[in-house]
């Protein structure tokens, strides 16, 4: 059955965490839309020749367009906010930054997008934003609020006819996979200090909450091709491009999700659900 999926993330390249799943549903005939809240305007470039501070947003938009085409995702949208930068950076205080936008405005934009696209499934960050990035956290919070508001005809009436999606998922990046990736780097004598934000030496708070797990290892090569489009992020000698195929597949071949709405509590020891659309139907859920 064809479904409509909407994945809302903050920056170009964020989609890489779930690109195997997006590929699966796009290939199966479902319609997948990827929405990037910003164009990653204040990101650092792996090669200064690729972009300047003034052109970074335009360049990274082009990179995301490349990734979407490579992965076979049908539609790409932008919310039009400015990248807020890493936590504690001066960019956090820029009045144009996503984290400075009024919550009602940001939620309203997402509500309008949901009502326009009428997705069955909505995917976004878990509340911690994977590693605490302010834009990730804000995207998770505003998308969660918008998910409920989209089905309420009295909320944001100017945003279109009410539409209630059937599932809200948080995409989770489990530390187990990242540990395998970092261990390979350590074995090669590489500097892994940049991975400190993931706190890989601490317990994984998301592990016990996972409800769905998709084996995307067969599409690991395509997943890496999508990441390779993001040259400002993964260009040159970046570890993500140098890691052997077997290590990449082991580290990033499985993708994990928490079903938030309707609430689902995982049963310890039970197998994870292997289909995000399990139990979803194609009924018209407009209200």
Protein Blocks (a to p, Z undefined) as FASTA:
>chain_A
ZZddddddfbehjlmmmmmmmmmmmmnopacddddfbgolmbccfblklpcfklmmmmmm
mmmmmmmmmnopabdcdehiacebjehiaklmpmkbmklpcfklmmmmmmmmmmmnopab
dcdddfklonopaklmmmmmmmmmmmmmmmmmkgoklnopcdddfbdcdddddfklmmmm
mmmmmmnopafklmmmnommbccfklmmpmbdcdfklmmmmmmmmmmmmmmlmgcjbfkl
mpcfklmmmmmmpccdddfbdcddddehiacdfbfkgoiacbdfbZZ
